[in-house]
Amino acid sequence: DIQLTQSPSSLSASVGDRVSITCRAGQTISSYLSWYQQKPGKAPKLLIYAASSLQSGVPSRFSGSGSGTDFTLTISSLQPEDSATYYCHQSYSTIFTFGGGTKVEIK
Amino acid sequence: EVQLVESGGGLVQPGGSLRLSCAASGFTFTDHFMDWVRQGPGKGLEWVGRARNRANSYSTEYATSVKGRFTISRDDSENSLYLQMNSLKSEDTAVYYCARGTGWDAFDLWGQGTMVTVSS
């Protein structure tokens, strides 16, 4: 199975800050990487697919980059409603895997 | 309304069985691969498995942790996805979500989840 390692596991930032979360794959996954936002008690929500494509309806402050093994989710200007846990997910192999998650808190 | 609604969760003893259902509406079910994803209490997301559509022979894939114990099926006439879980273990305790697969195999639609507790 392809392992995905997210960092940091948690972070605290102020409203308006630029925030980046990284996801490293144990082997190349081309651009088969998506990002999800999950708030407590809710289902995950797709933010980014194909490493850098913004899902319809998602604010443009969210962006994704990378290919191969190293990927980044960036929030350009953190908003209070962005407080959540973020997960990366690879769909390159037939056995899918998720990263361990990054909890983002607002200072 | 485009939605997925899971049902069938509950309390089951170790070694027991349970069948979850996911009812889809508001979109063409037959166009999509469908997946199950679970989340243990206080834990991260774990992909469980996938059922491809008729055009892909309804083939299935499973996570290593559930292969041989869980079976995913779908009934296109009922727009429904199923997860048959056998030989359940305490570590299978989780909220189980069904999710719709889309381009690049991302999950663009999720249900609200159904809780499965495996305990004596």
Interface residues (C-beta under 8 A of the other chain):
Chain A: D1 S31 Y32 S34 Y36 Q38 A43 P44 K45 L46 Y49 A50 S53 Q55 Y87 H89 S91 T94 I95 F96 T97 F98 G99 G100 G101
Chain B: D35 V37 G44 L45 E46 W47 R50 E61 A63 T64 Y97 T102 G103 W104 D105 A106 F107 D108 W110 G111 Q112 G113
